[in-house]
């Protein structure tokens, strides 16, 4: 039993002996697990050692989402680590609820409690519900471990049978994977919103009955399935798109991109007109992924006074550098038709050994191009593999100063 998959193993971890083992394993190296396990089994039951080692690995993985201070006090399931909301995102959502005046939230499909913890820290009372007994036990333990048990009631139940009327907001995080072990989340991504568990249609009906609601959905959800009364928000953290949220009781029909950790937020109440296409200028802007997912690239075009390099490509070009939090700016030095030999010669002439390859609208893998051009030298450059006015093109440049992420 190398991981926590049942209540008995989890309960053993919460004993004084289990806590002591976990404290001892806080800084252990997984590469030395066999030796560590052999040593610990001299003094502790084998099943407890296996469970503690599994939990120690999960905590190490969870540091990236929750930070070390919380992660090493919390408990996790394998799928709970993967599926839980990153702390920064959960805190952003909790802050929105707080600004709306929400005082009590029904957190349905709460998982290991990442969102419930953030809501409670914002002073909001939470009913956290999950149908999996182990997951519910882990969520309860996490509330206790972080001193938030007075604000978080954890209930093991079918969320479709929970009365949400006593709460002034609902948060639903439906499972977007198939059948699973250890927490009710599975291995295969589900892209059909009606294949969520529970289905998106049920979540939307539940949201409509609450004064305020937020539904966590996959970032790739088609815009056409978004209910007209919902505000759709795409959230990125550190440049990586993490999730999308449908808000009810806020701004019907609005679309928003929020960038963390800065909190910069770009929103429109109606779809912007299609942006113009123009020749490549001195600067190229790479919009944040949340901006692209929210279909707000036209807003970046407007901000920088530019245009698209191709009507189907989310690269923006302009003649002037206008820093924006919603895109990273690069200064373009060369525009070449796609030709690996020409690029290799140019990079050799410039003594480029540190090569960043980005692509959009190209079938060429960055690793393949890097292998073919064999960069060598002290200088650095960025190559964009893309299309310009429909033609396969290579744009060579470097990050502009400032980068636009200030």
Secondary structure, DSSP 8 states (H G I E B T S, - for coil): --S--SHHHHHHHTSHHHHHHHHHTTT--GGGHHHHHHHHTTTS-HHHHHHHHHHHHHHHHHHHHH-HHHHTTS---HHHHHHS--HHHHHHHHHHHHHTT--EEEEES-TTSHHHHHHHHTT-EEEEEES-HHHHHHHHHHHHHTT-TTTEEEEES-GGG---TTSSEEEE--B-B-S-SSSS--SSB---GGGSBS-HHHHHHHHHTSSEEEEEE-TT--GGGS-TTSEEEEEEETTEEEEEEEEESS-TT-EEEEEETTTEEEEESS------B----SEEEEE-HHHHHTT-HHHHHHHHT-EESSTT--EEEESS----TTEEEEEEEEEEES-HHHHHHHHHHTTEEEEEEEESS--S-HHHHHHHHT--SSEEEEEEEEEETTEEEEEEEEE-SS-S--
